[in-house]
Amino acid sequence: DQESILAFEQLQWRRASAKDDAIRARFGISPATYYVRLSRLLESPDAMAYDPLLVQRLQRRVEQHERWRTGAAT
């Protein structure tokens, strides 16, 4: 469910492993599958309507990760 993923993304995590464990427990899917779903969701107008600031923040994070992954300068 889109809203539950976006609400989950509003939470703060000190460790990635804790978030990964919570993804498995709450959604019953692997973190990799979760992040694929999240990426698709961030392209949705419904997500932007739900919480524009959160979606924009997450989109910036994805863009930064892509730049880091490809070695592009920031």
VMD Tcl script that builds the backbone (N, CA, C; Angstrom):
set m [mol new atoms 222]
animate dup $m
set s [atomselect $m all]
$s set {name element resname resid chain x y z} {
  {N N ASP 1 A 0.847 -1.192 0.000}
  {CA C ASP 1 A 0.000 0.000 0.000}
  {C C ASP 1 A 0.882 1.241 0.000}
  {N N GLN 2 A 0.579 2.159 -0.887}
  {CA C GLN 2 A 1.395 3.359 -1.069}
  {C C GLN 2 A 1.538 4.181 0.204}
  {N N GLU 3 A 0.438 4.402 0.872}
  {CA C GLU 3 A 0.479 5.243 2.070}
  {C C GLU 3 A 1.304 4.613 3.172}
  {N N SER 4 A 1.257 3.296 3.303}
  {CA C SER 4 A 2.039 2.658 4.365}
  {C C SER 4 A 3.536 2.737 4.063}
  {N N ILE 5 A 3.915 2.668 2.793}
  {CA C ILE 5 A 5.329 2.813 2.438}
  {C C ILE 5 A 5.784 4.250 2.710}
  {N N LEU 6 A 4.994 5.222 2.318}
  {CA C LEU 6 A 5.366 6.615 2.561}
  {C C LEU 6 A 5.408 6.932 4.058}
  {N N ALA 7 A 4.464 6.403 4.810}
  {CA C ALA 7 A 4.481 6.613 6.258}
  {C C ALA 7 A 5.727 5.972 6.868}
  {N N PHE 8 A 6.088 4.810 6.382}
  {CA C PHE 8 A 7.293 4.116 6.852}
  {C C PHE 8 A 8.540 4.958 6.566}
  {N N GLU 9 A 8.579 5.608 5.417}
  {CA C GLU 9 A 9.728 6.426 5.041}
  {C C GLU 9 A 9.852 7.684 5.897}
  {N N GLN 10 A 8.808 8.063 6.595}
  {CA C GLN 10 A 8.871 9.225 7.476}
  {C C GLN 10 A 9.616 8.912 8.772}
  {N N LEU 11 A 9.771 7.635 9.072}
  {CA C LEU 11 A 10.477 7.225 10.288}
  {C C LEU 11 A 11.974 7.464 10.128}
  {N N GLN 12 A 12.639 7.671 11.241}
  {CA C GLN 12 A 14.089 7.882 11.246}
  {C C GLN 12 A 14.786 6.601 11.706}
  {N N TRP 13 A 15.872 6.244 11.046}
  {CA C TRP 13 A 16.608 5.016 11.357}
  {C C TRP 13 A 18.055 5.359 11.633}
  {N N ARG 14 A 18.572 4.827 12.706}
  {CA C ARG 14 A 19.985 5.040 13.048}
  {C C ARG 14 A 20.876 4.073 12.277}
  {N N ARG 15 A 20.359 2.890 11.992}
  {CA C ARG 15 A 21.152 1.873 11.290}
  {C C ARG 15 A 20.349 1.319 10.128}
  {N N ALA 16 A 21.013 1.125 9.005}
  {CA C ALA 16 A 20.351 0.553 7.837}
  {C C ALA 16 A 19.866 -0.861 8.130}
  {N N SER 17 A 20.606 -1.594 8.938}
  {CA C SER 17 A 20.206 -2.970 9.239}
  {C C SER 17 A 18.893 -3.001 10.020}
  {N N ALA 18 A 18.672 -2.025 10.881}
  {CA C ALA 18 A 17.415 -1.972 11.626}
  {C C ALA 18 A 16.260 -1.694 10.673}
  {N N LYS 19 A 16.479 -0.808 9.712}
  {CA C LYS 19 A 15.431 -0.507 8.730}
  {C C LYS 19 A 15.165 -1.733 7.871}
  {N N ASP 20 A 16.212 -2.422 7.450}
  {CA C ASP 20 A 16.041 -3.637 6.645}
  {C C ASP 20 A 15.222 -4.680 7.397}
  {N N ASP 21 A 15.515 -4.856 8.680}
  {CA C ASP 21 A 14.749 -5.806 9.496}
  {C C ASP 21 A 13.289 -5.383 9.595}
  {N N ALA 22 A 13.064 -4.091 9.758}
  {CA C ALA 22 A 11.698 -3.580 9.865}
  {C C ALA 22 A 10.944 -3.747 8.542}
  {N N ILE 23 A 11.639 -3.589 7.423}
  {CA C ILE 23 A 11.012 -3.795 6.113}
  {C C ILE 23 A 10.535 -5.238 5.996}
  {N N ARG 24 A 11.407 -6.164 6.362}
  {CA C ARG 24 A 11.035 -7.589 6.292}
  {C C ARG 24 A 9.839 -7.896 7.198}
  {N N ALA 25 A 9.868 -7.349 8.414}
  {CA C ALA 25 A 8.802 -7.637 9.382}
  {C C ALA 25 A 7.480 -6.980 8.989}
  {N N ARG 26 A 7.527 -5.743 8.575}
  {CA C ARG 26 A 6.293 -4.993 8.308}
  {C C ARG 26 A 5.668 -5.327 6.959}
  {N N PHE 27 A 6.510 -5.459 5.929}
  {CA C PHE 27 A 5.980 -5.644 4.586}
  {C C PHE 27 A 6.118 -7.070 4.063}
  {N N GLY 28 A 6.931 -7.886 4.733}
  {CA C GLY 28 A 7.097 -9.274 4.315}
  {C C GLY 28 A 7.822 -9.430 2.987}
  {N N ILE 29 A 8.691 -8.467 2.667}
  {CA C ILE 29 A 9.452 -8.510 1.420}
  {C C ILE 29 A 10.913 -8.164 1.728}
  {N N SER 30 A 11.778 -8.437 0.785}
  {CA C SER 30 A 13.189 -8.095 0.963}
  {C C SER 30 A 13.374 -6.581 0.819}
  {N N PRO 31 A 14.438 -6.054 1.414}
  {CA C PRO 31 A 14.724 -4.633 1.227}
  {C C PRO 31 A 14.885 -4.263 -0.251}
  {N N ALA 32 A 15.488 -5.124 -1.050}
  {CA C ALA 32 A 15.655 -4.826 -2.479}
  {C C ALA 32 A 14.304 -4.640 -3.162}
  {N N THR 33 A 13.365 -5.535 -2.886}
  {CA C THR 33 A 12.020 -5.422 -3.454}
  {C C THR 33 A 11.334 -4.153 -2.955}
  {N N TYR 34 A 11.500 -3.851 -1.683}
  {CA C TYR 34 A 10.918 -2.647 -1.096}
  {C C TYR 34 A 11.408 -1.396 -1.827}
  {N N TYR 35 A 12.723 -1.321 -2.059}
  {CA C TYR 35 A 13.270 -0.128 -2.692}
  {C C TYR 35 A 12.867 -0.003 -4.154}
  {N N VAL 36 A 12.646 -1.116 -4.831}
  {CA C VAL 36 A 12.098 -1.064 -6.196}
  {C C VAL 36 A 10.694 -0.475 -6.152}
  {N N ARG 37 A 9.893 -0.951 -5.213}
  {CA C ARG 37 A 8.528 -0.423 -5.076}
  {C C ARG 37 A 8.543 1.056 -4.708}
  {N N LEU 38 A 9.451 1.423 -3.803}
  {CA C LEU 38 A 9.550 2.825 -3.402}
  {C C LEU 38 A 9.928 3.698 -4.594}
  {N N SER 39 A 10.873 3.257 -5.390}
  {CA C SER 39 A 11.287 4.032 -6.564}
  {C C SER 39 A 10.126 4.259 -7.523}
  {N N ARG 40 A 9.357 3.223 -7.763}
  {CA C ARG 40 A 8.181 3.361 -8.632}
  {C C ARG 40 A 7.159 4.311 -8.022}
  {N N LEU 41 A 6.985 4.182 -6.721}
  {CA C LEU 41 A 6.022 5.012 -6.016}
  {C C LEU 41 A 6.394 6.494 -6.104}
  {N N LEU 42 A 7.678 6.800 -6.050}
  {CA C LEU 42 A 8.117 8.195 -6.078}
  {C C LEU 42 A 7.807 8.872 -7.403}
  {N N GLU 43 A 7.528 8.096 -8.425}
  {CA C GLU 43 A 7.154 8.644 -9.732}
  {C C GLU 43 A 5.645 8.881 -9.841}
  {N N SER 44 A 4.900 8.481 -8.843}
  {CA C SER 44 A 3.445 8.530 -8.872}
  {C C SER 44 A 2.902 9.895 -8.441}
  {N N PRO 45 A 1.951 10.440 -9.188}
  {CA C PRO 45 A 1.292 11.678 -8.747}
  {C C PRO 45 A 0.571 11.500 -7.405}
  {N N ASP 46 A 0.094 10.293 -7.136}
  {CA C ASP 46 A -0.581 10.038 -5.858}
  {C C ASP 46 A 0.376 10.218 -4.685}
  {N N ALA 47 A 1.616 9.782 -4.863}
  {CA C ALA 47 A 2.612 9.944 -3.806}
  {C C ALA 47 A 2.885 11.419 -3.560}
  {N N MET 48 A 3.018 12.181 -4.632}
  {CA C MET 48 A 3.269 13.612 -4.504}
  {C C MET 48 A 2.091 14.295 -3.808}
  {N N ALA 49 A 0.890 13.864 -4.106}
  {CA C ALA 49 A -0.288 14.434 -3.464}
  {C C ALA 49 A -0.343 14.073 -1.976}
  {N N TYR 50 A 0.149 12.898 -1.628}
  {CA C TYR 50 A 0.125 12.428 -0.234}
  {C C TYR 50 A 1.043 13.271 0.643}
  {N N ASP 51 A 2.290 13.479 0.192}
  {CA C ASP 51 A 3.251 14.250 0.980}
  {C C ASP 51 A 4.364 14.772 0.061}
  {N N PRO 52 A 4.148 15.944 -0.542}
  {CA C PRO 52 A 5.111 16.461 -1.515}
  {C C PRO 52 A 6.523 16.647 -0.952}
  {N N LEU 53 A 6.639 17.127 0.272}
  {CA C LEU 53 A 7.970 17.357 0.841}
  {C C LEU 53 A 8.727 16.049 1.035}
  {N N LEU 54 A 8.048 15.042 1.529}
  {CA C LEU 54 A 8.676 13.739 1.712}
  {C C LEU 54 A 9.112 13.162 0.370}
  {N N VAL 55 A 8.243 13.208 -0.614}
  {CA C VAL 55 A 8.556 12.653 -1.934}
  {C C VAL 55 A 9.741 13.390 -2.549}
  {N N GLN 56 A 9.766 14.695 -2.458}
  {CA C GLN 56 A 10.888 15.456 -3.004}
  {C C GLN 56 A 12.197 15.120 -2.294}
  {N N ARG 57 A 12.146 14.955 -0.980}
  {CA C ARG 57 A 13.342 14.581 -0.214}
  {C C ARG 57 A 13.838 13.206 -0.646}
  {N N LEU 58 A 12.925 12.265 -0.790}
  {CA C LEU 58 A 13.307 10.925 -1.206}
  {C C LEU 58 A 13.834 10.912 -2.639}
  {N N GLN 59 A 13.249 11.708 -3.505}
  {CA C GLN 59 A 13.738 11.794 -4.884}
  {C C GLN 59 A 15.167 12.340 -4.912}
  {N N ARG 60 A 15.443 13.352 -4.087}
  {CA C ARG 60 A 16.810 13.896 -4.015}
  {C C ARG 60 A 17.779 12.828 -3.512}
  {N N ARG 61 A 17.357 12.047 -2.524}
  {CA C ARG 61 A 18.213 10.982 -1.993}
  {C C ARG 61 A 18.522 9.948 -3.074}
  {N N VAL 62 A 17.522 9.578 -3.855}
  {CA C VAL 62 A 17.724 8.612 -4.939}
  {C C VAL 62 A 18.689 9.186 -5.971}
  {N N GLU 63 A 18.509 10.456 -6.329}
  {CA C GLU 63 A 19.399 11.097 -7.298}
  {C C GLU 63 A 20.835 11.151 -6.786}
  {N N GLN 64 A 21.012 11.477 -5.512}
  {CA C GLN 64 A 22.358 11.518 -4.926}
  {C C GLN 64 A 22.991 10.134 -4.944}
  {N N HIS 65 A 22.211 9.130 -4.622}
  {CA C HIS 65 A 22.721 7.761 -4.635}
  {C C HIS 65 A 23.144 7.357 -6.047}
  {N N GLU 66 A 22.342 7.717 -7.024}
  {CA C GLU 66 A 22.674 7.388 -8.415}
  {C C GLU 66 A 23.961 8.084 -8.847}
  {N N ARG 67 A 24.126 9.354 -8.467}
  {CA C ARG 67 A 25.358 10.066 -8.801}
  {C C ARG 67 A 26.551 9.408 -8.135}
  {N N TRP 68 A 26.407 9.015 -6.879}
  {CA C TRP 68 A 27.493 8.349 -6.158}
  {C C TRP 68 A 27.810 7.004 -6.810}
  {N N ARG 69 A 26.765 6.246 -7.152}
  {CA C ARG 69 A 26.930 4.922 -7.721}
  {C C ARG 69 A 27.623 4.971 -9.075}
  {N N THR 70 A 27.301 5.961 -9.856}
  {CA C THR 70 A 27.903 6.059 -11.191}
  {C C THR 70 A 29.207 6.831 -11.204}
  {N N GLY 71 A 29.567 7.394 -10.059}
  {CA C GLY 71 A 30.813 8.136 -9.975}
  {C C GLY 71 A 30.737 9.540 -10.528}
  {N N ALA 72 A 29.552 10.029 -10.774}
  {CA C ALA 72 A 29.374 11.392 -11.293}
  {C C ALA 72 A 29.678 12.403 -10.213}
  {N N ALA 73 A 30.224 13.510 -10.615}
  {CA C ALA 73 A 30.537 14.587 -9.660}
  {C C ALA 73 A 29.252 15.214 -9.147}
  {N N THR 74 A 29.299 15.679 -7.907}
  {CA C THR 74 A 28.128 16.340 -7.316}
  {C C THR 74 A 28.203 17.817 -7.465}
}
mol reanalyze $m
mol bondsrecalc $m
mol representation Tube
mol addrep $m
